[in-house]
Amino acid sequence: MNGAIAADLSKAVREVARGWKTEKRHADRNDRVSHHSLTRMRIGSVRPITREVAFEVMEQAYNHASGGGRYYANARQIMYAARPLMLAKEPSLSLDSKFSVYFTQTILKDYLEEENPDWKVVWDARGHLIEPYTGKSVGLGGINVMEYMQNWTEDFEEYPKLDIVKQIKTSGPSNRFGAVLFIEKEGFTEILKNAGIDRKYDIALMSTKGLPVKAACDLAEEFESNDVTTYVLHDFDLAGFKIVKTLREGTRMAEGTNVVELGLRMADITDLQSEPVEYHQRKDPKEYLEECGATPEEQDFLVEKSYGKGWVGQRVEINAMTSDQLITWLEKKLKEGGIKKVIPENKTLVSAYHRAKYLQELKTQMEKQRKQYKRNGHAPKRLRERVEKILAKDPGVSWDSAIWGLCANGDLSTKKKASDERAGEKSV
């Protein structure tokens, strides 16, 4: 065979096999090749050039969106950071309105799967897991699930140090928070909590998908009646203006509230990427924007001209900010709003001091008792049978609650009773 032809064939085989080799390494590590990976290997990528260019800029885009990994980054934030970098490399790319979904749901996930970087990427929670007995609710989003799995426990301390909770248990805003930050979309609360915004400003975080419903309006109204102000953060678009209007005027079955709008407004979008938007309606959207309080300049930006049976314009998402930009901008707005840490009245502070003193002295006494029980602890025989009997009688009880009940009834409380238990085992 001609040497040149052989070289070309060898090169072609290597090119074709390269992807399969990568997937084989993943299969060796994960003991399987995913259906998605097999499909991609067999039919190729739908947009190979777009994907290739995105991969080249992905790390730079993530670092830009996350502040060098300092904060969590929303998937759409990474998309916004990647788009100009991709266009700089390949100006001919067509990054249309469908690109954001393709990037966040396909390209970014492919990159994370293949490169496995240690990144903190946020996707919206798409459901919840609720544990029995503990009542723990876990949002089925990337961060929530990762943190949940990392904190799984199996063993427990036989003679635990009883947990003296420093923080006073509260429910609702009283003595705990003095403001609420309403965000129009999911996926940002994790970023804000990671940055400590909720604790730094004693502010509750509230979010919805789409327009606020009756429950959200009712809650904002109740907050207001307790002197707690709701601040609103929204996209710079028609939907964002509608959200503020709805919260202020209420819904068909809920009253409105004097919420404070933080933005985004025209002054906030300097240097942020915009994206095209279409309004599929005959009526000029500017009329509704004017009702919502948009300025003429804002109206002209959001609605540029009519076409056929609709209108076109521009919009700017919160996602267009990097996490660094978002935190810096938001803190400036919160400080301008005069939001301060919550410090209760003196009577409450005195009560809290008495509580702290009492619990700290109690903790010292409990530690002495713990050491004593570690020396003298006993358990009866046939304990499993007793637990099975309790659960058969009441299936709604957990095994550890059954153990607690046996102790509460005096069966396991002292060394003497444990001895009596063994002596009377046959009569049980």
C-alpha positions as CSV (number, residue, x, y, z in Angstrom):
1,M,0.0,0.0,0.0
2,N,1.2,3.5,-0.8
3,G,2.8,5.1,2.2
4,A,0.8,8.3,1.9
5,I,-2.5,6.5,1.6
6,A,-1.7,4.3,4.6
7,A,-0.9,7.5,6.6
8,D,-4.1,9.1,5.6
9,L,-6.1,6.0,6.5
10,S,-4.4,5.8,9.9
11,K,-5.1,9.4,10.6
12,A,-8.8,9.0,9.6
13,V,-9.2,6.0,11.9
14,R,-7.6,7.9,14.8
15,E,-9.9,10.8,14.2
16,V,-13.0,8.6,14.2
17,A,-11.8,6.6,17.2
18,R,-10.8,9.6,19.3
19,G,-14.3,10.2,20.8
20,W,-14.8,6.5,21.4
21,K,-11.5,6.3,23.3
22,T,-12.7,9.2,25.5
23,E,-16.0,7.5,26.2
24,K,-14.2,4.2,26.9
25,R,-12.1,5.9,29.6
26,H,-15.3,7.3,31.1
27,A,-16.9,3.8,30.9
28,D,-14.0,2.3,32.7
29,R,-14.4,4.9,35.5
30,N,-18.2,4.9,35.7
31,D,-18.8,1.3,34.6
32,R,-21.1,2.4,31.8
33,V,-21.4,4.5,28.7
34,S,-24.4,6.8,28.8
35,H,-27.1,6.7,26.2
36,H,-26.5,10.3,25.4
37,S,-22.8,9.7,24.8
38,L,-23.5,6.7,22.6
39,T,-26.0,8.7,20.5
40,R,-23.5,11.6,20.2
41,M,-20.8,9.2,19.0
42,R,-23.0,7.5,16.5
43,I,-24.7,10.5,14.8
44,G,-22.3,13.3,15.8
45,S,-23.1,16.7,17.3
46,V,-26.0,18.7,15.9
47,R,-23.8,21.8,15.9
48,P,-20.2,20.5,15.9
49,I,-18.5,23.9,15.2
50,T,-20.6,25.7,17.9
51,R,-19.8,23.0,20.4
52,E,-16.1,22.9,19.6
53,V,-15.8,26.7,20.0
54,A,-17.8,26.6,23.2
55,F,-15.4,24.0,24.7
56,E,-12.5,26.2,23.9
57,V,-13.8,29.2,25.9
58,M,-15.7,27.3,28.6
59,E,-13.2,27.5,31.4
60,Q,-12.6,31.3,30.7
61,A,-16.4,31.8,30.7
62,Y,-16.9,29.9,33.9
63,N,-14.1,31.8,35.7
64,H,-15.6,35.1,34.5
65,A,-19.1,34.2,35.6
66,S,-18.1,32.8,39.0
67,G,-15.4,35.3,39.9
68,G,-12.7,32.7,39.5
69,G,-14.7,30.1,41.3
70,R,-15.4,32.3,44.3
71,Y,-19.1,32.1,43.8
72,Y,-21.6,29.6,42.4
73,A,-22.5,30.4,38.8
74,N,-25.9,29.9,37.1
75,A,-25.7,28.0,33.9
76,R,-27.2,30.9,32.0
77,Q,-24.6,33.2,33.5
78,I,-21.9,31.0,32.0
79,M,-23.7,31.1,28.6
80,Y,-23.7,34.9,28.7
81,A,-20.0,34.9,29.5
82,A,-19.3,32.4,26.8
83,R,-21.2,34.0,23.9
84,P,-19.0,37.0,23.2
85,L,-15.9,34.8,23.6
86,M,-17.3,32.4,21.0
87,L,-18.2,35.1,18.6
88,A,-14.7,36.6,18.9
89,K,-13.2,33.3,17.9
90,E,-15.8,32.5,15.2
91,P,-17.8,35.5,14.0
92,S,-19.8,33.4,11.6
93,L,-21.6,31.5,14.4
94,S,-25.3,31.9,14.5
95,L,-26.1,32.2,18.2
96,D,-29.9,32.7,17.8
97,S,-32.7,32.6,20.4
98,K,-32.4,28.8,20.7
99,F,-28.7,29.0,21.5
100,S,-29.2,29.6,25.3
101,V,-31.1,26.3,25.7
102,Y,-28.7,24.4,23.5
103,F,-25.7,25.8,25.5
104,T,-27.1,25.2,29.0
105,Q,-28.8,21.9,28.5
106,T,-26.4,20.2,26.0
107,I,-23.0,21.9,25.5
108,L,-22.3,22.8,29.2
109,K,-23.5,19.4,30.4
110,D,-21.3,17.7,27.8
111,Y,-18.3,19.7,28.9
112,L,-18.9,18.9,32.6
113,E,-19.4,15.2,31.8
114,E,-16.3,14.9,29.7
115,E,-13.9,17.2,31.5
116,N,-15.2,16.7,35.0
117,P,-13.9,20.0,36.4
118,D,-14.4,20.9,40.0
119,W,-16.9,23.7,39.3
120,K,-19.9,25.1,41.2
121,V,-22.6,25.3,38.6
122,V,-26.3,26.0,39.4
123,W,-29.4,24.7,37.6
124,D,-32.9,25.4,38.8
125,A,-34.4,22.8,41.1
126,R,-37.0,20.7,39.2
127,G,-38.7,19.1,42.2
128,H,-38.1,18.0,45.7
129,L,-37.2,15.0,47.8
130,I,-38.8,14.8,51.3
131,E,-37.3,12.4,53.9
132,P,-39.6,10.5,56.3
133,Y,-39.4,11.4,60.0
134,T,-36.8,14.2,59.6
135,G,-39.0,16.2,57.2
136,K,-35.9,17.4,55.4
137,S,-36.9,18.8,52.0
138,V,-34.2,18.8,49.3
139,G,-34.6,20.7,46.0
140,L,-33.7,18.6,43.0
141,G,-31.1,21.0,41.7
142,G,-27.4,20.5,41.3
143,I,-26.2,22.3,44.5
144,N,-29.0,21.0,46.7
145,V,-28.4,17.4,45.7
146,M,-24.6,17.7,46.0
147,E,-24.7,19.1,49.5
148,Y,-27.4,16.6,50.5
149,M,-25.3,13.6,49.4
150,Q,-22.2,15.0,51.0
151,N,-23.9,15.2,54.3
152,W,-25.4,11.7,54.4
153,T,-24.8,9.9,57.7
154,E,-24.8,6.3,58.8
155,D,-23.2,6.1,62.2
156,F,-24.2,8.0,65.2
157,E,-22.6,8.8,68.6
158,E,-23.7,6.4,71.2
159,Y,-23.3,8.9,74.0
160,P,-23.7,12.2,72.2
161,K,-23.0,15.6,73.6
162,L,-26.4,17.0,73.8
163,D,-26.9,19.8,71.3
164,I,-27.3,23.2,73.0
165,V,-28.4,25.4,70.2
166,K,-26.9,28.9,70.5
167,Q,-29.3,30.4,68.0
168,I,-32.8,31.2,69.4
169,K,-35.5,29.3,67.5
170,T,-37.7,31.7,65.6
171,S,-40.4,31.5,63.0
172,G,-41.3,34.5,60.9
173,P,-39.6,37.9,60.8
174,S,-39.9,38.9,64.5
175,N,-36.4,39.2,66.0
176,R,-34.8,37.5,62.9
177,F,-35.1,39.5,59.7
178,G,-36.3,43.0,58.7
179,A,-36.5,42.7,54.9
180,V,-37.3,40.3,52.1
181,L,-35.5,40.1,48.7
182,F,-38.0,38.9,46.0
183,I,-36.2,37.4,42.9
184,E,-38.3,36.7,39.9
185,K,-36.7,33.4,39.0
186,E,-35.2,30.3,40.7
187,G,-31.5,29.5,40.7
188,F,-30.1,32.7,42.4
189,T,-30.8,32.0,46.1
190,E,-27.9,29.5,46.2
191,I,-25.6,32.2,44.8
192,L,-26.8,34.8,47.3
193,K,-26.6,32.4,50.3
194,N,-23.1,31.3,49.2
195,A,-22.1,35.0,49.3
196,G,-23.7,35.4,52.7
197,I,-26.2,38.1,51.6
198,D,-29.0,36.7,53.7
199,R,-27.0,36.7,56.9
200,K,-25.0,39.9,56.2
201,Y,-28.2,41.9,55.8
202,D,-30.7,39.7,57.8
203,I,-32.8,39.5,54.7
204,A,-35.1,36.6,53.7
205,L,-34.8,35.3,50.1
206,M,-38.0,34.7,48.1
207,S,-38.3,33.6,44.5
208,T,-41.0,32.6,42.0
209,K,-41.2,31.4,38.4
210,G,-43.3,33.8,36.4
211,L,-45.8,36.2,37.7
212,P,-46.5,36.2,41.5
213,V,-49.5,34.2,42.5
214,K,-52.0,35.0,45.3
215,A,-49.8,33.2,47.9
216,A,-46.8,35.4,47.2
217,C,-48.9,38.6,47.3
218,D,-50.5,37.5,50.6
219,L,-47.1,36.9,52.1
220,A,-45.7,40.2,50.9
221,E,-48.8,41.9,52.4
222,E,-48.3,40.2,55.7
223,F,-44.7,41.1,55.8
224,E,-45.6,44.8,55.2
225,S,-48.1,44.7,58.1
226,N,-45.2,43.6,60.3
227,D,-42.9,46.5,59.1
228,V,-40.9,44.2,56.8
229,T,-40.2,45.7,53.4
230,T,-40.1,43.5,50.3
231,Y,-37.4,44.5,47.7
232,V,-37.8,43.2,44.1
233,L,-35.1,42.1,41.7
234,H,-36.2,41.3,38.2
235,D,-35.1,41.0,34.6
236,F,-35.2,44.2,32.4
237,D,-38.0,43.1,30.2
238,L,-41.8,43.3,30.0
239,A,-42.3,40.3,32.3
240,G,-40.1,42.0,35.0
241,F,-42.2,45.2,34.9
242,K,-45.4,43.0,35.1
243,I,-44.0,41.3,38.2
244,V,-43.5,44.6,40.0
245,K,-46.9,45.8,38.9
246,T,-48.6,42.6,40.2
247,L,-46.9,42.8,43.6
248,R,-47.9,46.4,44.0
249,E,-51.5,46.0,42.8
250,G,-52.2,42.5,43.8
251,T,-54.1,39.8,42.0
252,R,-57.8,39.1,41.6
253,M,-57.9,37.5,45.1
254,A,-55.0,39.3,46.9
255,E,-54.1,42.8,47.9
256,G,-51.1,44.7,46.7
257,T,-48.0,45.8,48.7
258,N,-45.7,48.8,48.7
259,V,-42.7,46.8,47.4
260,V,-39.4,48.6,46.6
261,E,-38.1,47.9,43.1
262,L,-34.3,47.4,43.0
263,G,-34.0,46.8,39.2
264,L,-33.1,46.0,36.7
265,R,-33.8,49.3,35.1
266,M,-32.2,51.2,32.2
267,A,-29.5,52.6,34.5
268,D,-28.5,49.1,35.6
269,I,-27.9,47.5,32.2
270,T,-24.8,49.5,31.1
271,D,-22.3,47.1,29.6
272,L,-24.6,44.1,30.0
273,Q,-25.5,41.9,27.1
274,S,-29.0,42.2,25.7
275,E,-30.8,39.7,23.6
276,P,-33.6,40.0,21.0
277,V,-37.2,39.4,22.1
278,E,-40.4,39.0,20.1
279,Y,-43.9,40.0,21.2
280,H,-46.5,37.9,19.5
281,Q,-49.4,40.4,19.8
282,R,-51.1,43.1,17.8
283,K,-51.2,45.7,20.6
284,D,-48.1,47.8,21.1
285,P,-46.3,46.4,24.2
286,K,-45.2,50.0,25.0
287,E,-48.8,50.8,26.2
288,Y,-48.5,48.2,28.9
289,L,-44.9,49.1,29.7
290,E,-46.1,52.7,30.3
291,E,-48.8,51.4,32.7
292,C,-46.0,49.6,34.6
293,G,-44.0,52.7,35.0
294,A,-41.3,52.2,32.2
295,T,-39.8,55.4,31.0
296,P,-40.0,56.4,27.3
297,E,-36.3,55.5,26.9
298,E,-36.9,52.1,28.4
299,Q,-39.9,51.5,26.2
300,D,-37.9,52.3,23.1
301,F,-35.2,49.8,24.2
302,L,-37.6,47.0,25.0
303,V,-39.9,47.5,22.0
304,E,-38.0,48.7,18.9
305,K,-40.4,48.2,16.0
306,S,-43.4,46.2,14.7
307,Y,-43.2,43.4,12.2
308,G,-46.1,41.5,10.6
309,K,-48.4,40.5,13.4
310,G,-46.0,41.3,16.3
311,W,-43.2,43.4,17.7
312,V,-39.5,43.0,18.3
313,G,-37.1,44.6,20.8
314,Q,-34.3,43.8,23.3
315,R,-34.2,42.5,26.9
316,V,-31.5,42.0,29.5
317,E,-31.6,39.2,32.0
318,I,-30.2,39.1,35.6
319,N,-28.1,36.2,34.2
320,A,-26.2,38.7,32.0
321,M,-24.4,39.7,35.2
322,T,-21.5,37.6,36.5
323,S,-21.8,36.5,40.1
324,D,-19.3,39.1,41.1
325,Q,-21.2,41.8,39.3
326,L,-24.5,40.7,40.8
327,I,-23.2,40.6,44.4
328,T,-21.5,44.0,44.1
329,W,-24.5,45.6,42.5
330,L,-27.0,44.1,44.9
331,E,-25.0,45.1,48.0
332,K,-24.9,48.7,46.8
333,K,-28.6,48.7,46.3
334,L,-29.3,47.1,49.7
335,K,-27.1,49.7,51.4
336,E,-28.8,52.5,49.6
337,G,-32.1,51.0,50.8
338,G,-30.9,51.4,54.4
339,I,-31.2,47.7,55.3
340,K,-29.5,46.9,58.6
341,K,-28.9,44.0,60.9
342,V,-31.7,43.1,63.3
343,I,-31.1,43.9,67.0
344,P,-34.2,43.4,69.2
345,E,-35.3,45.7,72.0
346,N,-33.4,45.6,75.3
347,K,-36.0,43.4,77.1
348,T,-35.5,40.7,74.5
349,L,-31.7,41.0,74.7
350,V,-31.8,40.6,78.5
351,S,-34.0,37.4,78.1
352,A,-31.6,36.1,75.5
353,Y,-28.7,36.7,77.9
354,H,-30.5,34.7,80.7
355,R,-31.2,31.9,78.3
356,A,-27.5,31.7,77.1
357,K,-26.2,31.7,80.7
358,Y,-28.7,29.0,81.7
359,L,-27.9,26.7,78.8
360,Q,-24.1,27.1,79.2
361,E,-24.4,26.0,82.9
362,L,-26.7,23.2,81.9
363,K,-24.2,22.1,79.2
364,T,-21.6,21.7,81.9
365,Q,-23.9,19.5,84.0
366,M,-24.9,17.4,81.1
367,E,-21.3,16.6,80.2
368,K,-20.8,15.2,83.7
369,Q,-23.9,13.0,83.2
370,R,-22.7,11.9,79.8
371,K,-19.4,10.6,81.2
372,Q,-21.2,8.7,83.9
373,Y,-23.5,6.9,81.5
374,K,-20.6,6.0,79.3
375,R,-19.2,4.1,82.2
376,N,-22.4,2.4,83.3
377,G,-24.6,2.0,80.2
378,H,-26.4,-1.3,79.7
379,A,-29.0,-2.7,77.2
380,P,-31.4,-5.7,77.6
381,K,-31.5,-8.9,75.6
382,R,-34.1,-9.5,72.9
383,L,-34.1,-5.7,72.1
384,R,-34.7,-6.3,68.4
385,E,-37.8,-8.4,69.1
386,R,-39.2,-5.6,71.3
387,V,-38.6,-3.1,68.6
388,E,-40.2,-5.3,66.0
389,K,-43.2,-5.8,68.2
390,I,-43.7,-2.0,68.6
391,L,-43.4,-1.4,64.9
392,A,-45.8,-4.2,64.1
393,K,-48.3,-2.6,66.4
394,D,-47.7,1.0,65.1
395,P,-46.0,1.1,61.6
396,G,-46.0,4.9,61.7
397,V,-43.3,4.8,64.4
398,S,-39.5,4.8,63.5
399,W,-37.2,2.3,65.1
400,D,-35.3,4.9,67.1
401,S,-38.6,6.3,68.4
402,A,-39.4,2.8,69.6
403,I,-36.1,2.6,71.5
404,W,-36.8,6.0,73.0
405,G,-40.3,4.8,74.1
406,L,-38.8,1.7,75.8
407,C,-36.4,3.9,77.8
408,A,-39.1,6.4,78.7
409,N,-41.1,3.5,80.1
410,G,-38.2,2.7,82.4
411,D,-37.0,-0.5,80.7
412,L,-33.5,0.7,80.0
413,S,-33.0,3.7,82.3
414,T,-30.6,2.4,85.0
415,K,-28.1,-0.4,85.6
416,K,-30.5,-2.0,88.2
417,K,-33.4,-2.0,85.8
418,A,-31.3,-3.5,83.1
419,S,-30.3,-6.3,85.5
420,D,-34.0,-6.8,86.4
421,E,-34.8,-7.0,82.7
422,R,-32.3,-9.9,82.2
423,A,-33.6,-11.7,85.3
424,G,-37.2,-11.5,84.2
425,E,-36.5,-12.2,80.5
426,K,-38.6,-15.4,80.4
427,S,-41.7,-13.6,81.7
428,V,-41.5,-10.9,79.0
